[in-house]
């Protein structure tokens, strides 16, 4: 019985994580106003680092690279969006 529950969680977890990732993207884009200055954050860099770390951790623990990649991206995006970039003007960027 417990093995069936664990198998279900392993099968459903990547889909749940991707759904949460899409929800975060939708909430970020809906919360912005077009005329408002957009502050930069490290969301993209966080996703890249999270994907790398998730792959390494997923491979080290029972060879679950798919789950590691999705959870790493989700956690990396959440951490990266909390950190704001400073010292760059939007006028100077091309």
C-alpha positions in Angstrom: 0.0 0.0 0.0 2.8 2.4 0.9 4.7 1.6 -2.2 1.7 2.5 -4.3 1.4 5.9 -2.6 5.1 6.6 -3.1 4.9 5.6 -6.8 2.0 8.0 -7.2 3.8 10.9 -5.6 6.9 10.2 -7.8 4.7 10.2 -10.9 2.7 13.3 -9.9 5.4 15.5 -8.4 6.9 16.8 -11.7 3.5 17.8 -13.0 2.6 19.6 -9.8 5.9 21.4 -9.7 5.5 22.5 -13.4 1.9 23.7 -12.6 3.3 25.8 -9.7 6.0 27.2 -11.9 3.4 28.2 -14.5 1.2 29.8 -11.7 4.2 31.8 -10.5 4.9 33.0 -14.1 1.2 34.0 -14.5 1.1 35.8 -11.2 4.2 37.7 -12.0 3.0 38.9 -15.3 -0.5 39.7 -14.1 0.8 41.8 -11.2 2.8 44.2 -13.3 1.6 47.4 -14.8 2.8 48.3 -18.3 3.7 51.9 -17.5 5.3 51.0 -14.2 9.1 50.7 -14.1 10.1 47.1 -13.9 12.8 46.3 -11.4 15.1 43.6 -12.5 15.6 40.4 -10.4 17.6 37.3 -10.6 14.7 34.9 -11.5 16.4 33.6 -14.7 19.7 33.1 -13.0 18.0 31.4 -10.1 16.2 29.0 -12.4 19.5 28.1 -14.1 21.3 27.5 -10.8 18.4 25.6 -9.4 18.2 23.4 -12.4 21.9 22.5 -12.1 21.7 21.9 -8.4 18.4 19.9 -8.8 20.0 17.7 -11.4 23.0 17.0 -9.2 20.8 16.3 -6.1 18.3 14.2 -8.1 21.1 12.1 -9.5 22.7 11.6 -6.1 19.5 10.6 -4.5 17.9 7.5 -6.2 18.6 8.8 -9.8 15.5 11.1 -9.9 16.8 13.7 -12.3 13.3 14.7 -13.6 12.0 15.5 -10.1 15.3 17.2 -9.2 15.2 19.5 -12.3 11.6 20.6 -11.8 12.0 21.2 -8.1 15.3 22.9 -8.6 13.8 25.3 -11.2 10.9 26.1 -8.9 13.0 26.8 -5.9 15.6 28.7 -7.9 12.9 30.9 -9.4 11.4 31.6 -6.0 14.7 32.6 -4.5 15.8 34.5 -7.6 12.7 36.7 -7.7 13.2 37.7 -4.1 16.6 39.3 -4.9 16.5 42.6 -6.7 19.2 43.8 -9.1 20.6 47.1 -8.2 23.1 49.5 -9.9 21.7 49.2 -13.4 19.5 51.7 -15.1 16.9 50.6 -17.6 17.9 53.5 -19.9 21.5 52.3 -20.2 20.5 48.7 -21.1 20.0 47.9 -24.8 
